[in-house]
Amino acid sequence: MAKPPENQGQTDSATEATRDLASRIALAKRERMLADNRSAGGNSGSSEGMNRGIRIGSEFVAAVLVGAVIGYLIDLGLGTSPWAMLIMLMMGFAAGILNVTRVVAEMNAATAVPLEPKDGSDKDAGSGQ
C-alpha cells in the first residue's frame, strides 16, 4: 500500500508556516512553564519558612502546656497547691527546648546541601571533559 505524501494538497509555504507556528507554540509553552515554575518557587520559600516556624512554635507551646496541665492535676490530687505545677511547668519548658532543638536538627538535616570535597578531588577533573 502506498503511503500518501505528508504535504498532500499544501504548498511549500503553507507547510513551512505550519512548522513555524508549531515551533512558536512549543516555545511559548516552554516559556510559560518556566514562568510558572519561577512563580511557584518564590512562594514555596516563604510558605516553607512559615511552616517551619509554626511547627517549632507548636512543639514548644505543647510541651509547656502539657507540663503545666500534668502539674495542675498532681496539685489537685495531692493538695500541694502551686508546687507541682511550677515544677512540671519548668520540666515542660525544658522538654519544649529539647523538642525545638530536635526538630530544627531534623529540618536542617533534611535540607542540607552536600558539600564539595575539600581536597579538590573530582571524578571528572582528569577526564578532560
Secondary structure, 3 states (H helix, E strand, C coil): CCCCCCCCCCCHHHHHHHHHHHHHHHHHHHHHHHHHHHHHHHHHHHHHHHHHHHHHHHHHHHHHHHHHHHHHHHHHHHCCCCHHHHHHHHHHHHHHHHHHHHHHHHHHHHCCCCCCCCCCCCCCCCCCC
